[in-house]
């Protein structure tokens, strides 16, 4: 379901890469950390839970919230671009 945004986020150097990097830095700290450990370092929820000293379910909640925020921002960007053309 989120493959479009996931590819945009984790892709190599693209025009969107810097934008997503900035958006990720604006996430609440716990969401940012859980997201980065999951998507960029490839850790499982259990491994992230250990590193962050939180429950695996909380890790999942942080990642879901981060993806929701990033997806909303990406959709707004696409809508603005659509309106410009």
C-alpha positions in Angstrom: 0.0 0.0 0.0 2.8 2.5 0.8 5.2 1.2 -1.8 5.2 4.5 -3.7 6.2 6.6 -0.7 8.6 3.9 0.6 10.4 3.8 -2.8 10.6 7.6 -2.7 11.9 7.7 0.8 14.5 4.9 0.5 15.5 5.5 -3.1 19.0 6.7 -4.0 19.8 10.4 -4.8 16.6 11.8 -6.3 15.0 15.2 -6.1 12.7 13.9 -3.4 15.5 12.5 -1.3 16.5 15.8 0.2 12.8 16.7 0.8 12.1 13.4 2.6 15.2 13.8 4.6 14.0 17.2 5.9 10.5 15.8 6.6 12.0 12.9 8.5 14.1 15.3 10.6 10.9 17.2 11.5 9.2 14.1 12.9 8.9 13.7 16.7 12.2 12.2 17.9 10.9 8.8 18.8 9.1 8.4 15.5 12.2 9.6 13.7 14.5 7.1 15.5 12.2 4.1 15.1 11.6 4.9 11.4 15.3 5.3 10.6 16.3 2.2 12.5 13.7 0.3 10.6 14.0 1.7 7.1 17.6 2.7 6.9 19.3 0.2 9.2 17.0 -2.7 8.6 16.3 -3.6 12.2 13.3 -5.6 13.2 10.7 -4.1 15.6 12.0 -6.3 18.3 15.6 -5.1 17.8 14.4 -1.5 17.7 12.5 -2.0 20.9 15.7 -3.2 22.6 17.7 -0.3 21.3 15.1 2.3 22.2 14.1 0.5 25.4 10.4 0.5 24.5 7.8 -2.2 23.6 7.7 -3.7 20.1 4.1 -2.5 19.8 5.2 1.0 20.6 7.9 0.7 17.9 5.2 -0.2 15.4 3.0 2.7 16.5 5.9 5.1 16.0 6.7 3.8 12.5 3.0 3.8 11.5 2.6 7.4 12.7 5.8 8.4 10.9 4.7 6.8 7.6 1.3 8.5 7.9 2.9 11.9 8.3 5.3 11.4 5.5 2.6 10.0 3.2 0.3 13.0 4.0 3.2 15.5 3.2 4.0 13.6 0.0 0.3 13.6 -1.1 0.1 17.4 -0.5 3.2 17.9 -2.6 1.8 15.8 -5.4 -1.5 17.8 -5.2 0.4 21.1 -5.4 2.4 19.9 -8.4 -0.8 18.8 -10.1 -2.3 22.2 -9.5 0.7 24.0 -11.0 0.7 22.0 -14.3 
